[in-house]
Amino acid sequence: MEKLMEVMEELGAQRGDAQEMMELLDSNSDGSLSSEEFDNFQKQVEIMWNIEDRDEKYKAVLQEKLPMPDCGGLVQVRHEEPEKVTALI
């Protein structure tokens, strides 16, 4: 696991982050990363990418079907006086 942490650091990860990630991946806490543990990690990453891809597709469809002006996240509120209503009884 030490070698993998060194590679992660070379790729720009902080030492603590690399250590924490390795501890998360090492599901049986034996101090090494088995091929099964690594495969499980790859599957989780793939699932997350698929979710992100679908989110982007849904956002595009919603924007196309329900275009909204960019209001910087603010909700526009319009106040109008109610018209007088005459009831027939």
N, CA, C and O atoms as a Tinker XYZ file with bonds, in Angstrom:
   356  protein
     1  N      0.820000   -1.180000    0.000000    73     2
     2  CA     0.000000    0.000000    0.000000    64     1     3
     3  C      0.873000    1.255000    0.000000    63     2     4     5
     4  O      0.459000    2.292000   -0.519000    81     3
     5  N      2.030000    1.177000    0.554000    73     3     6
     6  CA     2.939000    2.324000    0.618000    64     5     7
     7  C      3.297000    2.817000   -0.787000    63     6     8     9
     8  O      3.340000    4.022000   -1.034000    81     7
     9  N      3.552000    1.886000   -1.700000    73     7    10
    10  CA     3.911000    2.272000   -3.070000    64     9    11
    11  C      2.756000    2.993000   -3.757000    63    10    12    13
    12  O      2.964000    3.975000   -4.469000    81    11
    13  N      1.539000    2.501000   -3.541000    73    11    14
    14  CA     0.372000    3.142000   -4.139000    64    13    15
    15  C      0.180000    4.545000   -3.566000    63    14    16    17
    16  O     -0.189000    5.468000   -4.292000    81    15
    17  N      0.429000    4.705000   -2.275000    73    15    18
    18  CA     0.337000    6.031000   -1.663000    64    17    19
    19  C      1.387000    6.964000   -2.253000    63    18    20    21
    20  O      1.106000    8.143000   -2.468000    81    19
    21  N      2.582000    6.466000   -2.516000    73    19    22
    22  CA     3.630000    7.280000   -3.137000    64    21    23
    23  C      3.194000    7.752000   -4.513000    63    22    24    25
    24  O      3.413000    8.907000   -4.877000    81    23
    25  N      2.581000    6.863000   -5.274000    73    23    26
    26  CA     2.082000    7.237000   -6.608000    64    25    27
    27  C      1.019000    8.315000   -6.495000    63    26    28    29
    28  O      1.021000    9.280000   -7.258000    81    27
    29  N      0.107000    8.148000   -5.535000    73    27    30
    30  CA    -0.943000    9.150000   -5.347000    64    29    31
    31  C     -0.340000   10.504000   -4.994000    63    30    32    33
    32  O     -0.799000   11.535000   -5.485000    81    31
    33  N      0.670000   10.508000   -4.158000    73    31    34
    34  CA     1.338000   11.762000   -3.793000    64    33    35
    35  C      1.997000   12.388000   -5.011000    63    34    36    37
    36  O      1.940000   13.603000   -5.196000    81    35
    37  N      2.627000   11.560000   -5.846000    73    35    38
    38  CA     3.252000   12.080000   -7.067000    64    37    39
    39  C      2.214000   12.692000   -7.995000    63    38    40    41
    40  O      2.527000   13.602000   -8.762000    81    39
    41  N      0.973000   12.195000   -7.930000    73    39    42
    42  CA    -0.107000   12.732000   -8.754000    64    41    43
    43  C     -0.762000   13.960000   -8.130000    63    42    44    45
    44  O     -1.678000   14.546000   -8.707000    81    43
    45  N     -0.278000   14.348000   -6.935000    73    43    46
    46  CA    -0.758000   15.588000   -6.334000    64    45    47
    47  C     -1.608000   15.440000   -5.087000    63    46    48    49
    48  O     -2.022000   16.444000   -4.506000    81    47
    49  N     -1.879000   14.211000   -4.658000    73    47    50
    50  CA    -2.674000   14.020000   -3.439000    64    49    51
    51  C     -1.824000   14.327000   -2.214000    63    50    52    53
    52  O     -0.628000   14.040000   -2.189000    81    51
    53  N     -2.445000   14.905000   -1.211000    73    51    54
    54  CA    -1.761000   15.153000    0.060000    64    53    55
    55  C     -1.539000   13.820000    0.771000    63    54    56    57
    56  O     -2.314000   12.881000    0.588000    81    55
    57  N     -0.509000   13.736000    1.561000    73    55    58
    58  CA    -0.167000   12.485000    2.270000    64    57    59
    59  C     -1.340000   11.980000    3.112000    63    58    60    61
    60  O     -1.660000   10.792000    3.074000    81    59
    61  N     -1.967000   12.846000    3.851000    73    59    62
    62  CA    -3.104000   12.451000    4.689000    64    61    63
    63  C     -4.281000   11.956000    3.863000    63    62    64    65
    64  O     -4.941000   10.987000    4.237000    81    63
    65  N     -4.546000   12.617000    2.736000    73    63    66
    66  CA    -5.639000   12.197000    1.860000    64    65    67
    67  C     -5.359000   10.830000    1.262000    63    66    68    69
    68  O     -6.246000    9.979000    1.190000    81    67
    69  N     -4.117000   10.625000    0.834000    73    67    70
    70  CA    -3.733000    9.330000    0.261000    64    69    71
    71  C     -3.872000    8.234000    1.314000    63    70    72    73
    72  O     -4.369000    7.148000    1.015000    81    71
    73  N     -3.440000    8.508000    2.536000    73    71    74
    74  CA    -3.534000    7.534000    3.626000    64    73    75
    75  C     -4.996000    7.203000    3.902000    63    74    76    77
    76  O     -5.352000    6.033000    4.042000    81    75
    77  N     -5.842000    8.222000    3.982000    73    75    78
    78  CA    -7.262000    8.012000    4.269000    64    77    79
    79  C     -7.925000    7.189000    3.167000    63    78    80    81
    80  O     -8.731000    6.302000    3.449000    81    79
    81  N     -7.585000    7.481000    1.922000    73    79    82
    82  CA    -8.159000    6.732000    0.816000    64    81    83
    83  C     -7.736000    5.263000    0.868000    63    82    84    85
    84  O     -8.552000    4.369000    0.645000    81    83
    85  N     -6.469000    5.023000    1.162000    73    83    86
    86  CA    -5.994000    3.649000    1.239000    64    85    87
    87  C     -6.701000    2.890000    2.357000    63    86    88    89
    88  O     -7.031000    1.714000    2.204000    81    87
    89  N     -6.931000    3.565000    3.478000    73    87    90
    90  CA    -7.635000    2.920000    4.585000    64    89    91
    91  C     -9.071000    2.584000    4.199000    63    90    92    93
    92  O     -9.597000    1.545000    4.599000    81    91
    93  N     -9.704000    3.460000    3.425000    73    91    94
    94  CA   -11.068000    3.189000    2.957000    64    93    95
    95  C    -11.105000    2.023000    1.976000    63    94    96    97
    96  O    -12.024000    1.205000    2.012000    81    95
    97  N    -10.105000    1.951000    1.100000    73    95    98
    98  CA   -10.065000    0.882000    0.095000    64    97    99
    99  C     -9.718000   -0.467000    0.715000    63    98   100   101
   100  O    -10.174000   -1.506000    0.238000    81    99
   101  N     -8.922000   -0.456000    1.765000    73    99   102
   102  CA    -8.487000   -1.688000    2.426000    64   101   103
   103  C     -9.604000   -2.167000    3.343000    63   102   104   105
   104  O     -9.538000   -1.985000    4.558000    81   103
   105  N    -10.634000   -2.782000    2.758000    73   103   106
   106  CA   -11.849000   -3.118000    3.501000    64   105   107
   107  C    -11.626000   -4.127000    4.625000    63   106   108   109
   108  O    -12.376000   -4.123000    5.601000    81   107
   109  N    -10.618000   -4.988000    4.513000    73   107   110
   110  CA   -10.367000   -5.959000    5.582000    64   109   111
   111  C     -9.251000   -5.516000    6.532000    63   110   112   113
   112  O     -8.857000   -6.268000    7.423000    81   111
   113  N     -8.744000   -4.298000    6.340000    73   111   114
   114  CA    -7.736000   -3.680000    7.222000    64   113   115
   115  C     -6.492000   -4.538000    7.432000    63   114   116   117
   116  O     -5.953000   -4.602000    8.537000    81   115
   117  N     -6.034000   -5.206000    6.352000    73   115   118
   118  CA    -4.832000   -6.029000    6.481000    64   117   119
   119  C     -3.559000   -5.287000    6.065000    63   118   120   121
   120  O     -2.470000   -5.862000    6.054000    81   119
   121  N     -3.710000   -4.007000    5.724000    73   119   122
   122  CA    -2.542000   -3.213000    5.362000    64   121   123
   123  C     -2.120000   -3.336000    3.912000    63   122   124   125
   124  O     -1.124000   -2.738000    3.506000    81   123
   125  N     -2.864000   -4.107000    3.123000    73   123   126
   126  CA    -2.559000   -4.209000    1.695000    64   125   127
   127  C     -3.859000   -4.102000    0.913000    63   126   128   129
   128  O     -4.952000   -4.270000    1.455000    81   127
   129  N     -3.714000   -3.822000   -0.352000    73   127   130
   130  CA    -4.875000   -3.647000   -1.213000    64   129   131
   131  C     -4.944000   -4.835000   -2.159000    63   130   132   133
   132  O     -4.118000   -4.967000   -3.062000    81   131
   133  N     -5.928000   -5.696000   -1.952000    73   131   134
   134  CA    -6.070000   -6.887000   -2.802000    64   133   135
   135  C     -6.692000   -6.495000   -4.138000    63   134   136   137
   136  O     -7.242000   -5.404000   -4.285000    81   135
   137  N     -6.599000   -7.393000   -5.097000    73   135   138
   138  CA    -7.199000   -7.121000   -6.408000    64   137   139
   139  C     -8.717000   -7.004000   -6.274000    63   138   140   141
   140  O     -9.346000   -6.235000   -7.001000    81   139
   141  N     -9.303000   -7.761000   -5.353000    73   139   142
   142  CA   -10.753000   -7.683000   -5.138000    64   141   143
   143  C    -11.143000   -6.311000   -4.581000    63   142   144   145
   144  O    -12.133000   -5.719000   -5.009000    81   143
   145  N    -10.366000   -5.819000   -3.633000    73   143   146
   146  CA   -10.640000   -4.499000   -3.058000    64   145   147
   147  C    -10.487000   -3.420000   -4.123000    63   146   148   149
   148  O    -11.281000   -2.481000   -4.185000    81   147
   149  N     -9.466000   -3.557000   -4.957000    73   147   150
   150  CA    -9.263000   -2.571000   -6.017000    64   149   151
   151  C    -10.384000   -2.651000   -7.052000    63   150   152   153
   152  O    -10.852000   -1.615000   -7.525000    81   151
   153  N    -10.823000   -3.857000   -7.412000    73   151   154
   154  CA   -11.936000   -4.023000   -8.347000    64   153   155
   155  C    -13.213000   -3.391000   -7.801000    63   154   156   157
   156  O    -13.950000   -2.734000   -8.537000    81   155
   157  N    -13.471000   -3.591000   -6.514000    73   155   158
   158  CA   -14.650000   -2.976000   -5.890000    64   157   159
   159  C    -14.581000   -1.454000   -5.982000    63   158   160   161
   160  O    -15.584000   -0.796000   -6.257000    81   159
   161  N    -13.402000   -0.906000   -5.751000    73   159   162
   162  CA   -13.209000    0.539000   -5.865000    64   161   163
   163  C    -13.495000    1.009000   -7.291000    63   162   164   165
   164  O    -14.180000    2.012000   -7.487000    81   163
   165  N    -12.975000    0.291000   -8.282000    73   163   166
   166  CA   -13.207000    0.663000   -9.676000    64   165   167
   167  C    -14.693000    0.637000  -10.015000    63   166   168   169
   168  O    -15.178000    1.510000  -10.733000    81   167
   169  N    -15.414000   -0.350000   -9.507000    73   167   170
   170  CA   -16.856000   -0.439000   -9.749000    64   169   171
   171  C    -17.584000    0.750000   -9.132000    63   170   172   173
   172  O    -18.505000    1.301000   -9.735000    81   171
   173  N    -17.168000    1.142000   -7.932000    73   171   174
   174  CA   -17.792000    2.288000   -7.276000    64   173   175
   175  C    -17.544000    3.574000   -8.067000    63   174   176   177
   176  O    -18.442000    4.403000   -8.211000    81   175
   177  N    -16.331000    3.732000   -8.573000    73   175   178
   178  CA   -16.009000    4.911000   -9.373000    64   177   179
   179  C    -16.851000    4.930000  -10.644000    63   178   180   181
   180  O    -17.374000    5.974000  -11.033000    81   179
   181  N    -16.978000    3.782000  -11.283000    73   179   182
   182  CA   -17.777000    3.697000  -12.508000    64   181   183
   183  C    -19.233000    4.057000  -12.238000    63   182   184   185
   184  O    -19.861000    4.760000  -13.030000    81   183
   185  N    -19.765000    3.576000  -11.121000    73   183   186
   186  CA   -21.144000    3.905000  -10.752000    64   185   187
   187  C    -21.293000    5.408000  -10.568000    63   186   188   189
   188  O    -22.264000    5.999000  -11.041000    81   187
   189  N    -20.334000    6.030000   -9.881000    73   187   190
   190  CA   -20.399000    7.480000   -9.655000    64   189   191
   191  C    -20.328000    8.249000  -10.972000    63   190   192   193
   192  O    -21.047000    9.232000  -11.151000    81   191
   193  N    -19.470000    7.815000  -11.895000    73   191   194
   194  CA   -19.381000    8.484000  -13.196000    64   193   195
   195  C    -20.700000    8.360000  -13.942000    63   194   196   197
   196  O    -21.156000    9.322000  -14.560000    81   195
   197  N    -21.319000    7.182000  -13.891000    73   195   198
   198  CA   -22.596000    6.992000  -14.571000    64   197   199
   199  C    -23.668000    7.891000  -13.986000    63   198   200   201
   200  O    -24.479000    8.457000  -14.719000    81   199
   201  N    -23.675000    8.024000  -12.664000    73   199   202
   202  CA   -24.643000    8.906000  -12.019000    64   201   203
   203  C    -24.415000   10.346000  -12.462000    63   202   204   205
   204  O    -25.372000   11.051000  -12.781000    81   203
   205  N    -23.162000   10.791000  -12.485000    73   203   206
   206  CA   -22.859000   12.154000  -12.901000    64   205   207
   207  C    -23.256000   12.381000  -14.352000    63   206   208   209
   208  O    -23.790000   13.440000  -14.685000    81   207
   209  N    -23.002000   11.395000  -15.231000    73   207   210
   210  CA   -23.398000   11.510000  -16.635000    64   209   211
   211  C    -24.907000   11.652000  -16.766000    63   210   212   213
   212  O    -25.398000   12.489000  -17.523000    81   211
   213  N    -25.641000   10.822000  -16.019000    73   211   214
   214  CA   -27.100000   10.899000  -16.079000    64   213   215
   215  C    -27.591000   12.239000  -15.545000    63   214   216   217
   216  O    -28.520000   12.821000  -16.104000    81   215
   217  N    -26.981000   12.735000  -14.473000    73   215   218
   218  CA   -27.370000   14.029000  -13.932000    64   217   219
   219  C    -27.219000   15.117000  -14.990000    63   218   220   221
   220  O    -28.103000   15.959000  -15.144000    81   219
   221  N    -26.105000   15.105000  -15.718000    73   219   222
   222  CA   -25.883000   16.106000  -16.753000    64   221   223
   223  C    -26.911000   15.977000  -17.875000    63   222   224   225
   224  O    -27.389000   16.983000  -18.398000    81   223
   225  N    -27.250000   14.743000  -18.244000    73   223   226
   226  CA   -28.262000   14.529000  -19.290000    64   225   227
   227  C    -29.618000   15.045000  -18.833000    63   226   228   229
   228  O    -30.326000   15.699000  -19.598000    81   227
   229  N    -29.987000   14.748000  -17.571000    73   227   230
   230  CA   -31.265000   15.215000  -17.039000    64   229   231
   231  C    -31.299000   16.745000  -16.975000    63   230   232   233
   232  O    -32.320000   17.357000  -17.289000    81   231
   233  N    -30.199000   17.352000  -16.573000    73   231   234
   234  CA   -30.138000   18.815000  -16.525000    64   233   235
   235  C    -30.359000   19.403000  -17.914000    63   234   236   237
   236  O    -31.081000   20.389000  -18.062000    81   235
   237  N    -29.742000   18.806000  -18.932000    73   235   238
   238  CA   -29.884000   19.297000  -20.305000    64   237   239
   239  C    -31.320000   19.162000  -20.779000    63   238   240   241
   240  O    -31.850000   20.074000  -21.413000    81   239
   241  N    -31.958000   18.035000  -20.480000    73   239   242
   242  CA   -33.351000   17.826000  -20.890000    64   241   243
   243  C    -34.257000   18.816000  -20.184000    63   242   244   245
   244  O    -35.130000   19.414000  -20.814000    81   243
   245  N    -34.062000   18.998000  -18.882000    73   243   246
   246  CA   -34.881000   19.952000  -18.138000    64   245   247
   247  C    -34.701000   21.370000  -18.651000    63   246   248   249
   248  O    -35.669000   22.120000  -18.776000    81   247
   249  N    -33.469000   21.733000  -18.947000    73   247   250
   250  CA   -33.214000   23.077000  -19.467000    64   249   251
   251  C    -33.898000   23.272000  -20.810000    63   250   252   253
   252  O    -34.402000   24.356000  -21.106000    81   251
   253  N    -33.916000   22.222000  -21.623000    73   251   254
   254  CA   -34.559000   22.302000  -22.936000    64   253   255
   255  C    -36.074000   22.395000  -22.800000    63   254   256   257
   256  O    -36.712000   23.199000  -23.480000    81   255
   257  N    -36.652000   21.574000  -21.922000    73   255   258
   258  CA   -38.106000   21.514000  -21.764000    64   257   259
   259  C    -38.659000   22.632000  -20.899000    63   258   260   261
   260  O    -39.771000   23.108000  -21.128000    81   259
   261  N    -37.885000   23.054000  -19.901000    73   259   262
   262  CA   -38.331000   24.089000  -18.974000    64   261   263
   263  C    -37.276000   25.182000  -18.851000    63   262   264   265
   264  O    -36.655000   25.335000  -17.799000    81   263
   265  N    -37.074000   25.940000  -19.921000    73   263   266
   266  CA   -36.023000   26.971000  -19.845000    64   265   267
   267  C    -36.365000   28.003000  -18.772000    63   266   268   269
   268  O    -37.506000   28.449000  -18.652000    81   267
   269  N    -35.356000   28.364000  -18.006000    73   267   270
   270  CA   -35.533000   29.353000  -16.952000    64   269   271
   271  C    -34.470000   30.422000  -17.109000    63   270   272   273
   272  O    -33.311000   30.112000  -17.384000    81   271
   273  N    -34.854000   31.673000  -16.935000    73   271   274
   274  CA   -33.844000   32.736000  -17.013000    64   273   275
   275  C    -32.850000   32.595000  -15.874000    63   274   276   277
   276  O    -33.190000   32.125000  -14.788000    81   275
   277  N    -31.633000   33.003000  -16.133000    73   275   278
   278  CA   -30.604000   32.938000  -15.093000    64   277   279
   279  C    -30.819000   34.104000  -14.137000    63   278   280   281
   280  O    -30.608000   35.264000  -14.489000    81   279
   281  N    -31.237000   33.773000  -12.934000    73   279   282
   282  CA   -31.516000   34.797000  -11.920000    64   281   283
   283  C    -30.500000   34.734000  -10.786000    63   282   284   285
   284  O    -30.731000   35.285000   -9.710000    81   283
   285  N    -29.401000   34.078000  -11.021000    73   283   286
   286  CA   -28.379000   33.964000   -9.998000    64   285   287
   287  C    -28.848000   33.206000   -8.766000    63   286   288   289
   288  O    -28.361000   33.441000   -7.660000    81   287
   289  N    -29.800000   32.292000   -8.962000    73   287   290
   290  CA   -30.286000   31.496000   -7.847000    64   289   291
   291  C    -31.373000   32.179000   -7.032000    63   290   292   293
   292  O    -31.846000   31.618000   -6.044000    81   291
   293  N    -31.776000   33.383000   -7.431000    73   291   294
   294  CA   -32.814000   34.106000   -6.702000    64   293   295
   295  C    -34.180000   33.809000   -7.291000    63   294   296   297
   296  O    -34.309000   33.581000   -8.494000    81   295
   297  N    -35.179000   33.810000   -6.460000    73   295   298
   298  CA   -36.553000   33.604000   -6.904000    64   297   299
   299  C    -37.179000   34.973000   -7.096000    63   298   300   301
   300  O    -37.102000   35.836000   -6.221000    81   299
   301  N    -37.800000   35.159000   -8.254000    73   299   302
   302  CA   -38.471000   36.428000   -8.517000    64   301   303
   303  C    -39.897000   36.348000   -7.994000    63   302   304   305
   304  O    -40.623000   35.396000   -8.280000    81   303
   305  N    -40.291000   37.361000   -7.221000    73   303   306
   306  CA   -41.635000   37.410000   -6.656000    64   305   307
   307  C    -42.312000   38.648000   -7.195000    63   306   308   309
   308  O    -41.740000   39.738000   -7.193000    81   307
   309  N    -43.548000   38.467000   -7.660000    73   307   310
   310  CA   -44.307000   39.585000   -8.213000    64   309   311
   311  C    -45.544000   39.771000   -7.361000    63   310   312   313
   312  O    -46.279000   38.817000   -7.106000    81   311
   313  N    -45.774000   40.984000   -6.925000    73   311   314
   314  CA   -46.921000   41.268000   -6.072000    64   313   315
   315  C    -47.958000   42.017000   -6.896000    63   314   316   317
   316  O    -47.668000   43.052000   -7.497000    81   315
   317  N    -49.148000   41.486000   -6.913000    73   315   318
   318  CA   -50.251000   42.145000   -7.604000    64   317   319
   319  C    -51.426000   42.240000   -6.634000    63   318   320   321
   320  O    -51.662000   41.342000   -5.825000    81   319
   321  N    -52.147000   43.337000   -6.735000    73   319   322
   322  CA   -53.344000   43.489000   -5.918000    64   321   323
   323  C    -54.422000   42.568000   -6.469000    63   322   324   325
   324  O    -54.648000   42.532000   -7.679000    81   323
   325  N    -55.085000   41.826000   -5.598000    73   323   326
   326  CA   -56.160000   40.955000   -6.087000    64   325   327
   327  C    -57.315000   41.784000   -6.620000    63   326   328   329
   328  O    -57.680000   42.813000   -6.051000    81   327
   329  N    -57.875000   41.321000   -7.707000    73   327   330
   330  CA   -59.030000   42.036000   -8.289000    64   329   331
   331  C    -60.255000   41.755000   -7.424000    63   330   332   333
   332  O    -60.363000   40.723000   -6.761000    81   331
   333  N    -61.175000   42.723000   -7.461000    73   331   334
   334  CA   -62.402000   42.513000   -6.714000    64   333   335
   335  C    -63.224000   41.436000   -7.411000    63   334   336   337
   336  O    -63.393000   41.454000   -8.630000    81   335
   337  N    -63.719000   40.525000   -6.636000    73   335   338
   338  CA   -64.493000   39.429000   -7.167000    64   337   339
   339  C    -65.926000   39.582000   -6.656000    63   338   340   341
   340  O    -66.175000   39.746000   -5.462000    81   339
   341  N    -66.829000   39.524000   -7.584000    73   339   342
   342  CA   -68.230000   39.635000   -7.220000    64   341   343
   343  C    -68.833000   38.239000   -7.253000    63   342   344   345
   344  O    -68.747000   37.534000   -8.258000    81   343
   345  N    -69.420000   37.866000   -6.180000    73   343   346
   346  CA   -70.039000   36.551000   -6.108000    64   345   347
   347  C    -71.512000   36.670000   -6.381000    63   346   348   349
   348  O    -72.167000   37.570000   -5.856000    81   347
   349  N    -72.042000   35.795000   -7.179000    73   347   350
   350  CA   -73.463000   35.744000   -7.442000    64   349   351
   351  C    -74.093000   34.740000   -6.492000    63   350   352   353
   352  O    -73.747000   33.559000   -6.489000    81   351
   353  N    -75.027000   35.235000   -5.685000    73   351   354
   354  CA   -75.674000   34.344000   -4.722000    64   353   355
   355  C    -77.129000   34.277000   -5.020000    63   354   356
   356  O    -77.870000   33.579000   -4.327000    81   355
